[in-house]
Amino acid sequence: MKRVIAIADRAALVSLKLLAALNVLFFLSFLIVLLLAGRAHAETATCAGGDLLASLAKSDPTAFKKVEAEAAAVPNGKGLLWKLEKPGERPSFLFGTMHITDQRVTTLPAAAQKAYDGADTVIIETTDALDKAKMMAAMAAEPGLMMFTDNTTLTSLLSPEDAAVLNKGLDARGIPPLTVAKMKPWILSAMVALPACEVARQTAGAPVLDVKLASDAKASGKDVEGLETAVDQLRAMASLPLSYHMKGLVETLKLGDKVNDVNETMIVLYQRGEVGMFWPLFRVVLPDAADEAGYAAFEQTMITSRNKVMVEHAEPILARGNAFMAVGALHLPGPDGLVEDFRKAGYTVTAVN
């Protein structure tokens, strides 16, 4: 019980996973801009969040040590920048990103900046999001990925109590419930899982890290390549059980302003290159009754399966040599992470400090 209290509450746990989803699914950050442009989200809210892991260290040292121990055991769990080498090819680099606009994230570490500056090609998850017309066409082609196309509404899938939580949470964020009644829960989750200041920066035009890298690369004459389509990413999210998404949406709305703490914690871990600590942190603080099946499905669908596709699509580009591949940092660590997958594909992969 003590370890759960230390991380705020169960709502924080679900929201941690939703924020992780946003950092796994690059395309969702652009939906926020499209859907919230002109709404009352440009308020002068701050992202004054606290580091939940640091709080855990003070309030429950035993739980904190468990997180540290599990993180230390994660293969390739430390580091954002990795050198990819293969006989007959010029070396390339793999870099982990966060899909947000915070300057602590968008300012590259020195070694990553050097690798990026010297690259001939920059690879990101999807280039669809760089073209608004293409993005809108992709969404229009499969409207069922974004909206309920039958008589279903969000509230029809919820108990009266949870429907009240939904409406209250949306009102607090300046989103009229009727305007999103037919929206799929994973889209709405993208709108409510980020702090108001992050949403305000994005709707004001500040680029998330991946867009900044791609835009700057184009401006300097580099080639820019993508590994997936926007529809691929949305299909992956849509394939997860609807009940899992609905539960996550309601719990995130219950979280309220504590989302600032969740966001701050992820940024702090990212700055330290502790990409292997995200999932151990989630597992340690999850109550015993947690939805383990939903959690496993999320990890398999949104990370492991997509990693295989990313490696397959990246190899022909990497064969040209001297590329800088930037994808969500949660794709890097673990036995089925990109670092290991590239090793299995014949690359020597070395962490760059």
N, C-alpha and C positions, 0 to 999 in steps of 0.2 A: 504493500500500500504506500509506503513511504516513497518508493521510487516513482510511483505514478504522480503523487503530489508534487514532487520535485520538478516535474516537467510541465506542470500547470494543471492539466486535466486530460481526460480521454479525447476531448475535442482537439486538443493540440496535436495528439498523435495522428489522427486522421488528416488534419491539415498539413502536418509535416509531409505525409505521403502525397497530398495533393500538390504541395509546393514542389516536391520532388518530381511529380508528374510534369509540372510546368517546365522544370529544368531538364526533363527527358524529352518532352514534346515541343520542339522549337516553334512549330507552326501556331500553337495556341497563343503565343505572345502577340501575334499579329491580329488574331481575332479580337483580342482585347481592344486594340486600337480601333478596329473597324466598328465594333459594337458599342464602344463607350465614347466615341468621339462626340463632343458637344454636350455630354451629360454633366451632371454636377460632381464629377470626380476630380475636377481640377482645383479642389479646395486646397487651402494652405495647410494640409495635414503634414505631420512629420513622421518619419520612420524611426521614432525614438524607442527602439526595442532593446531588450537585454539578451545577453548570451545565456541560453537555457543550460548549456553544458557546463558553463562556469558555475551557475547556480546549483546544478546537480552535484558538482564537486564539493560544494560547501554543505549542502543539506543532506546528502546521502553519499559519502565517500565510497561505500561498498558498491553501490550501483555505478558510480563513476568509474571505478577501477574495472568493473566488468565490461563497460563500454570500451575502455582503453585496451583491455586484453583482447577482446573480440576484434577490435579494429586492427591491432597489431598482427593478428593472424590472417587478415584479409590479403590475399596475393595482390601485389601492386597497388596497395592501398595508400601509398604516399607519393605525391607528385602530380603536377599538372602537365608537364612537358616531357615527351618521350621521343627519342631518336629512333627512326626506322631505317634499317640497313639490310640490303639484300645484294648478293653478288651480281654484278653487271648493271646495277642501278645506282644512280646518284642518291645519297641519303635524303630522306624526308623527315618530317616531324609530325607528331600527334599531340594535340593540345586539348585539354578539357576546359569547357566554358560553363558559365551560368547564363541563362537567357534573360538577363535583367539589365537595367541601365545604371545601377549604382557605380559611381566612379571608382570605388575600390575594386570593382570587377572589371570595368572597361579599360582600366589602366593595366596594360600587360606587365608581368614581371620582366626584368631586363633580358633574361635568356630567351624568353618567348618572343619578345619584341625583336631581338636580333634574328631569330629563326624566321619570323614572319617577314621582316624587311628583306631578307635575302632570298625568299622563296619566289619561284616563277609562277606557281599555281597555288591558289587558296581553295580549299575544299570545305564546304559547310554541309549541314544536314540536308537542307533543301533550298534551292534557289527560287522556288515558286513564290516564296514570301517577299522577294525583292521586286516583284512585278504585281501591282495591285489588280490589274486587269486579269492576269493569269490566275491570281488567287481567287478572285470573285467567280471566274469561270469554273474553277475546280470545285468550289462550293456549290455552285448552281447545278453542276453535273450530277451530284449525289446529295440532294437536299435532305435525305434521311439521315445523313451523318450529323446534321446540325439541328434539325427540327423533327418533332413528331408529325408525321404526315397522315395519321388517322385521328381518332377522337381523343387520344391520350393527351393529358396535360400533366405538368409536374405535380400539381396538388392531388390529382387523381391517383397518384402512386404513393401518396403519403397518408399517414394517420392524421386525424384532425389536429393532434398536438404538434406533429412535425410540420404540418402545413402552416400552422400559426408561427412556428419558428422561422420557416421559409419567408413568409410575408413580412414578418417583423424585421428580419435580417436584411431583406431587400430594401425595405423602406428606409432603414438606417443608412444604406449606401446610396440612396437617391435613385433607386431603380424601381419604377412602378411594376408591381408583380404581374399585372396583366400584359405588359409588353414582352415578358419572357416566359409566359405560361406554356408555350409550345416548344420552348428551347430544350434541347437535350442536356442532361445534367452535367456532362463533362465540359460543355461549352460555358454554362453558367458558373461552374466551379472555377474556370479560368478567370472569370470576371470578379469573383469574390475572394479568391485565395491569396491575392497579393495586397500588400499595404496600400492605402490610398495614395501615398506620395509616389510609389512606384507606378501605379496606374496613371497618375497625373503626369509624370515625366514621359511615359510612353505616349499618352494621347497628345501631349504637347510636341511630340516629334523626336524625343531623345531616342537614339538607337540602342537596342540591346547589343551585347558584345558581339554576337555572331554577325549581325547586320553591319555593325561598324567595321568589322574585319573585312567583310565582303565588299562593302561600299568603298572603303579606302583602297582595297586591292584593285577594284575596277578603275578607280581614279588614277592609280599609278601604273596602269597598263598590264596588270597581272591577269592571268586567266582565272576565272572563278567557276567552280564545278559543284554540283550537288549530288547527294547520295540517295535521296528518296524524293518522292513527290508529296505534296501537301495531302493528297487523298490517301496515300499510304499511311501517313501518320494518323490521320483522323480515323481510318479504318481500324488501325491497331487499338486506339482508345475505345472505339465503338464496340469492339469484339469482347470487351470485358463485361461481366454481368451487370445488368441495369441496377440491380439491388445494391451492388457495391458502390456504384456512382451516386445513387440517391443517398445512401448512408453517409458517404463522404461529404456531399453537398450540405446536408443538414448539420453535421457536426462542425463543419467549417464556419457556417453562419453562427453557430453557438459560440464559436471562439471569439468573435468580435475583435477588439483592439489587440488581443494577444497575438494576432497574426504578425504583428511587428516583431515580437520576440522570436517567433519561428523563423522569419525572414533573416533577422540579424544573426541567429545561430548558424544558419546555412552559409551566410557570407563569411562569418568568422572562420568556420571550418574550411571553406573554399580558399580563403587567403592563406591559410596554413598548409594548403595542399593535402588536407586530411580527407581525401575523397573516399577512403575506405571506412570512415567513421559514420557516414550517414546511415547505412542500413543497420549496423550494430546498435546505434543509438535508438533507432525505431524499435528494434526487437527488444532491447532491454526494458524500455519503458512501457511496452504494450502489456496490458493486463492478460491474464491467462485465458480469458474468454475471447480474446481477439479473433478476428476473422482471418485465420491463418490461410485458408483456402483462397480467399480473395487476395490476400497479400502475395501469395505464391504466384497466382495467375497474373497479377500486376507485374511482378518482376520478370516472369517468363515472357510475357507479351510485349511489354514496353521496353525491356532492356535486352535480355538474352537473345530473343529471336531477331530483333532488329540489328544486334551486333553482327550476326552472321551475314545479314544482307549488306551492311555497311562495308565489311571487309571485302565481300565479293565485288561490290560496285567500286570500291576504292582502288583495288589492285591494278586495273588498267591505267588509272590516272597516276598512281604512284610509280608505275613502270616508266613513265616519262621522266621521273626524277625531280628532286628539289621542290617538293610540295609541302604545304603547311595545312594539315587536316585539323579542323576545329569542330568538335562535337561536344555535347553535354558531358560534363565531368563524370556523371554517374554511369556512363558507358565504359569507363576505363578500368575500374578495379574488379577483382574477383576472379575465380577460376574460369568463368565464362565471359569475362570482360574483354574489351578490345585489345588490351595489351597482350593477354594470353592468346586471343584469337589470331593476332598478327604473328605471334611466335609459331603457332600451329601452321600458319600459311607460309612459313619459311623465312620470316624476318628475324633479324637480331634486334631486339627492342630494349633500349637502355634509358633509364631515367636521367634527365638532365636537371641538375640542381640550379 
